[in-house]
Amino acid sequence: MNFDLLVHQAWPAYEQRSHDGWVLRYAGGVTKRANSVLALSEPADLDAAVAAAERFYGERGQRTAFSLGPGTPAGLDEELARRGYELVDPTVIMAGAPAGTPDHLVRVEDRPWESWLETWWAVDGRFGAGIEEAERICTGVPAWYAAVEENGETLAVGRAVAQGDTLGIYCMATRPQARRRGLARSVLRALVRHAGARSAYLVTTAPNLGAQALYRAEGFELAGRYHYRVK
């Protein structure tokens, strides 16, 4: 399973440019995932490819970032380190065949609604005023959006993208005051059941051991890793 491509397709940058086997991605600076180079193959001219990437992001006022995952050409990570690129945001990919019944009532829609976006952004909105760009990324491909709501408040959310034989799970977020109640588990189970998926994958930051424990309890296991190099 090519997780590099799955993540790329499920979280699409709205501006993409191909260069010598690389995809240069830009989406207003919102998330490195949509604002980094995806190196799908080894370029014919590495120096020229790196220069093109640095020019692309420099013209947009962004630092140059590379996403380096299971399919990254051999030696590229070490070469970028030699050029002064810093390693940031180590991430784990988890995959499995989750099953289970939600313990809470979960709303599922095929478009994000205002309180869904607000809840996700309140938890994961690390990018200033970029919620419009974030919504544009989310809705760049067909997806389902799930939430646990109580008394008119959206407490926990998630997003799922059907991708062939698997389901990509994204945007898992729970408001701090609603944690440790199993709401994220219900959102995850509702998305998998709604999609009728037999397998699924998700990504989470390597230091987030709590999330990894939750996903492992739901049938997910480590399937790969990626990180970024930024300069």
N, C-alpha and C positions, 0 to 999 in steps of 0.2 A: 504494500500500500504506500503510495507516494504522498506522505504527509505534507511535504513542502508545497506541492501543488494543491492539495485539498485545502490547506489553510489559505493559500493565495486566492483560490476561487471562492471560498466562503466569506472572505473579508476583503472585498475588491476595492482597490484604489480607483478613484474615478479618473485619474490621469495615469496612463501607463505608456512607456516608451521602450521599445526593444533595441538592444545594442549588443551585437556580437555574442548572442546566447544568453544575455542577461536581460531582466525586466526591471526597468527603473520605475518606481511607483511613488506617486504623490497624492495626498488627500488632505491638504491643508495643515499638515503637521500633526494630525490627530492619530495617535498610536504609531509606534514604529512598524508594526505589522503592515500598515498601508503606506508607509513613508520610508521604504528601504529598498535596497537592491536585492532581487531574488536571482542568485547566480545558478542558472539551470545547467550550464555547461562551462567548460573551460574556454575562455576567449582566445582567438587567434593572436591578439596583441593585448597582453594584460595591462601594460602601462597605459595604452590608449583607452582601454575599457575603464580603468580606474579614473583616469582624467575625465572621461565623458561623464561618469557618475558624479564626480565632484563638481563638475560644471553644471550639471542638471540640478543638483540640490542647491548649489550656491546661487544660481539664478532665482531660486524660490525662497531664498533666505533661510535655508535649512542646513543643519549639519548633515554630512553624508553618513548614511547608516547602511550596513549590510546585514541581511538575515542569513544566518549560517545554520543549516539543519542537516538532516540525514543525507540529503542528496547533494550537498555542497561539494564542488570539485576538490580533489585532494590538494592540500597545500595552500588553499586560499586563506584559511583562517590564520595560519602562521605568517603568510605574506602580509596580510593586513596588520597583524600585530607588529611586524617589522617596520611597517610604514607609520606606526604611531596610532593605530586605531585601538580604542579602548574596548575591552569586553564588558558588556552590560546586559542586564535582564536575562540571566539564564532561565530557561523555561523547560518544563517537562510536557511531553505528549503522553496521554493515557488513552487506552482503547479497551473495549470489551463488549460484552453482550448483556447490558443491563436489563433488568426486569423488575417489576414491582408495581404496586398500586399506590397512587398518591394518598397521603394521609390528610390532605387538606383539599378544599375546593380550589381548583386552578383554572383561571381564565386563559384561553388560547385563541389568538387571532393571527391573521396573516399580514397584518401591518402593525407597527408599533404605535401605541396611542400616547397621548401627552404624559400621563402619569407613569407609564412604563419607561419612557425616555428619562423623565425626571429622576426616577428611582435609580436606574442604571447609572446615570450621570452623577448622582449624589454620592454613589459608592466608588465608581471607577472613573469619574471625570477629572483626570489629572492634567487636562490640556486646556485650562482656561475657558475661554468663551467658544469652544469648538463644537458645541452640541449640534449645530446645523450640519457641520461636516460629518459628525458621527452618525447622524440619522441618514445622511446620504450614503455613507459606507454600508450601514446596516441594510438599507433597502436596495442596494445595488444588485442583489440576487434574491429570488424568491426565498422566503423564510417564514417560520412560525415564531410567534412571540408569546411567552407564557408569564403569568403573574399570579401570586397569591395576594388577594385584596381583603382587607378587613375594615369595616366602618368607613368606607370611602377612601381608604389609604392603600397605596400599593406598597407592599412590604418586601417582596422578593420577586426577582425576574430572571428570565433566561431566554435565549434565542437558539433556534435549531435550523440547520440547513440540510436538506436531503441531497446526498451526493452519491448517486449510484447505489451501491450496496451498503453504504454506511451513512451515518447521520453526524454532522458536525455540531457540537454544542458550544455556544458562545454566550458572552454577556451574562454569566451567572453572577448575581449580586443580591445581597440581602442588607436591608437597612440595619445599622448597628443595634437599635433597640429591639429588633425582632429576631436576633440570632439565637442559636441553640434551641430552636423550637422545631427543627426538621423541615422548615419551609423550603430551603434549597433542594432538599431531597424530593419533596413533592413536586417542585417545578421540573426537576430533571426527569422524574418518572413520568410526569404528564406529557412532556415533550416527546419522550421515546414512545409512549403508548399512542399519542396522537399521530405520530409519523408511521407507526407500525414497523419500526426499525428493529432489525435483528442484531445490528452492531452499531456502535457509536464511538466517537473519539472526542476528546476535548484537550485544551491546553491550560496550564496554570503555571504561575511563577514557581521556580524551584524552591524558594524559601517558604512558600505557603504550605506547610506540612499539614495544617488543619484541613484545608481543602482536599489535599491528596488523600488523607485518611477517609474523608467522606466519600470520595469517588471510588476508592478501593473497596469500601464497604458495599458500594453499589455495583461491583463487578468489573471495575476498570483496573488495568494494570499498566505499568510503565511500558511505553512502546517506542519512545525515542526522546531526543532532546534537541533544542536549538538555543541559540543565543544571538546577540547582535554585536557587531563591531561598529563603533561610532567615532567620528573625528570631526 
